[in-house]
Amino acid sequence: MRTSARHLPAAGPSDQDGAAAGCRPAGPQPESHTIKVLVAECIPVSDPVGRISRGGWSLARETAAPQASNLAIIQDETLTLQALQQSVAEHRPDILVISAHGTMIGNMAALVIGDTPHLDLGLTRMPPVVMLSACHVAPRGSGAVAITDLLLREGALAVLGTQVPVEVTRNAILMGRFLVYLAEEIANPGQFATILEVWHHVQTSNAVHDILDGSPSLKAWASSVTISGHSVIAEFKSNRASGRLRPPHVYEDTEYVLGEIADEQGQGDRVRNWFRRPGYVPESLFYVFAGRPDRIYLSSLEQQVEQAHPGR
């Protein structure tokens, strides 16, 4: 991911799973480039949210790392603004993830680093992509000034933020899944052309987590065994959901497929009632990817064609 070219070179032919160099169009191939992700932990470990955040990012790193040798995830303790600045200067990440609390100062949405709110991070080198793993740092309306927009002014190409308070565990799942799919794209380029396409896939496919984490009853049901012998969540992901979730109606379609599974268990009415009472919050919809994430390319047009038409 290079700020000047707005293109993230994908792995070369030797890094493709099952793709021979002879299948590539003639001409120079993209150089190998490691995507470096820096996770800046700005919440003290004494804070329960800080402990959960660290555990979630550690799990994401363990899950994503085997998928691509060209993705490096670094976690660093940055409990002061100076520590954050030094870490970014040292590691020079392509993607900066700031795990912090969000706060409102009047009509300004800021980040809390350690115990101090900040609107200006003063980074000497702004990473192309900044992901704010924090509550309500991208509010819209009412003339609010948000750190999300200010980071774009400081030179970031794309900034991900939340419009509302979000639950830390669900946020960790969503962010972790983004890194996993990013790693998979690096290992096997061609499914997603830009970083925005990766995010849209993660956002829409996360609806099942929003629904099943909506209440203790739904969470317990998600682990119950279906007639196929799989858990509800595994059955949904592995066998039922493929090709059936329309992005404009992803929550409606997800409920429908889950209802089918519940009917087979003889629990259809009960589960559908849980969808409404106590219900769930579609948190995945309250994230804003501001700037130009559609201009940050993960693979070339040649790789897209090769993925769609192998050997052509």
N, C-alpha and C positions, 0 to 999 in steps of 0.2 A: 504494500500500500504506500504509494509515493505521493506526496502532496503535489509535486509539480505535474506529474503525468496523470494523476488520479486513476492509477491502474495498479492493481496488486498482482505481480507476476505469479503465475501458478507454477506448480511443480513441473519439472521437465519430463520427457517421455519415460525415463528410467524409473520415475516415481509413480507411474500409473499402475493400478491394479489390473493386470490383464491387457493393457494397451501397449501394443508393440510400436516401436519408433516408426516402422514402415507405414503405419496407418495414418501418420500425421501428414498434413500438407507440406510440400517442399518449402524450403526457406528457413531462416533462423528461428529457433524455438525460444520461448521466454526463458530468461535466466532463473535459476532457483533462488528463492527468497524466503526467509523465515519470517512469518508474521509474529510479532512480539506483542503480547498482551500483558499489561501491567495492571494488577489489581491493587489499588491503594486502599488499605484498611485505615479509615479515619475515625472509627468508633472504638473507644477503649474496650479491651477484652472483659473488663469488669461489667460492662453493659450487656444484658442478655441478648440484645439485638446484635451486638458485636460478636458474641460467641457463635450465634447461629450463622451469621454472615460468613465468618471464617470457615466454619464447617462446610457450608454450602459451596464456597469457592474451592475449598480443598477437594471436595468430591467432584466438582466440575473439572478441575485440573486432572484428576486421576482418570476420569471418564473420557475426556477429550484427547489426552496426550497420545494414547495408542493409535488413534485414528490418523494422525498425520505427523510425520517427523518435522514438518515445516511450520508447526505451531508451538510457540513457547509461551506458557502462562507463568508469570512471576507474581507472587504475593509479597507485599512489603508493608511494614508497619509505618504509617505516616500520620502521626497524631498531632502534628503541627503543620502550619502552612509551609514553613521552611523545609520540613522533612519531605512534604509532598513535592515541592519544587526541586529538591535535590534528587529525589528518586526518579522523577521524570527526566531530569538532565542526565542522570547516570545511565538509565536503561533505554532511553529514546524509544518508547513504545510506538507501535502503529495504532494500537487501540488502548486507550486509558480508561479503566473502570474505576470510578471513585465510589467506594462503599462508605456512605455517610448518612447522617440524619439531615433531613431538609427542615427548613424553618422559614417563617414569614417575619420580615422586619418591615412593619407598615404594609406597603403594597409591593414589597420586594421579596422574591423567593430566593433564599440563599442556602449554601451548604454549611453544615457545622463540622468543622475539622477539629478533632479533640473536643474542646468545649467552647470554641469560638466560631461565630458565624462569619462567612466570607462570601462576597459577591465577585471580587476580583482575585483570581488565582495567581496572576503575575508569572505565568510560565514562560521561560525564555524560548522554549521550543514547544509549540502547541501540537499535540498528536493529531493526525487527520480525523480520527474517530474518538469521541469521548462518550462513555456510557455512565450515566449518573444513577447508581443503585441507591436511590434515596427517595423519600416521600415528597410529593407535591413541589417539585423543582421546575415544572414546566406548566404552570397554570395559564389558562387562557381566559380572556375577558377581564373586565373591571380595571383595565389599564395597568395590570400587574407587570412589574419588571422582573424577569426571570434570569437566573444564572445560565439557563440553557441558551437563551438568546445572546447573552453577553459573551459566552464562550465562542459562539460563531463570529462575533465581532473581533475576538482575540485571535482568530485564525483557524479554528477547527472547521473541517468540511462538513461534519455531521455530528449531531449531539442527540443522544437518546435520554429522555427524561420522563417523569411521571406527572400526570395532572392532578392526582389525588393521593392521599395516604394509601400505602400498599402494605400488605402483610409480608414480613421478612422471609418466611419460608417459601411462600408462593413466588415472591420476587426472585429468590435464589434458584428455584426450579426453572423459571422463565429465562433468566440470564444464563444459567448453566446450559440449558438446551440450545441457546443461541451459539455458545462456544462449541458445543458438540457438533452441530450442523455445519458450523464454519470449518471445523477440523475435517469433517467428512468431505466437504467441498474441495478442500485443499488436496486431500488424498485422491479424490476422483473428480477432477474438474468437469464442469459441463452442465450440472443440474441448475445452478444458480449463476446468473451473469453478474449480479451486483450484490453488494452487502445488504441493500434494501430488500432484495428478493429473499435472501436468507431470513431476514427479520420477519417479513410478511408470512413466510412459511411457519416459522416458530410461533408467531402471534396467533395465527388461525388454528394451528394444530394444538395449541395450548388450551383451547376451550374445554376439553375434557377434564383437564386438571382444575380449571376454575370451577366447573360444575361439581366434580366429585370431592373437592376439598371444601365445598360450601357448608357442610354440616357434619357433625360426628356420625350421623346415620348414613349419609352418603359415603363418607370416607370408609366406614366399616363395610358397607356393601361393595365398594370397589375391590375389596380383597376377598370377597366371597367367591366360591367356586361355581362356574357355569356348567352347563350340560356337556361341554367339550372337555372339561377337566382343567381349564385354565381359569385364572382369576378374571373378574369382570374387566379390569383395566387392560390386562394382557389380551383378552379376547377382542376387546374393542380395537386396540392398536394393531394387532397382528392379523385379524381375520375379517373384521366387520366394517371398519371405517374407510378403507381404501377406495377412492373414487366416489365417495358418497357425501362428502362434506363440501358444500358450496361456500366459497368465501363470504358472499354477502349474507348468508343464512347459516353460518357455521354453528352458532349456539342452538338454533332450532333443529338443525340436522343432527347435531351431536346428541341432543335429547332424544330424538326419534330413534337413533341407533341404540342408545342405551336402553330405551324403553323396550325395544325388541328383545334385548338380552334379558331384561327383567321379566318380560312376559313368559319366556321359556323357563324361568325359574318359578313362575307362579307368583311373582311379586310386582307385576306391572303397575297396578293401581297405587300400591304403597310407594314405589320409587317415584312415580310421576307426581305424587303428592309432595314428596320431599323436594322436588324441583321448585315447587311453589311455596311451600311452608316447611322449613324456614327460608328456602330459596338460596340463592348464591349471588355473588357479585362478579360480573365479568371483568376482572381486573386487567386482563390482557389488552383490553380495548383502551385503557387509560394511559397508554404510553405514547409519547410523541417522538418521532425520529425527525428532528428539525435539520435544516440545512439541505445538502444535496447528497444524501446516501445513494441516490440512483445514479450518481456519477462516479462512484467508487467501484471499479470493476474487479471482479475476482477471477474471471476467465475471459479468454479472447473469443471472438466470433468463430474462429476456427474450431476451438474446443466445443463450443455450443453445437456446431454442425456435426462434429464427430460423435457427440453424445446422442444426437437425434438420429444420425444415419451412420452407424459404425462401418468403417471400411470404405466409405465413399471417397 
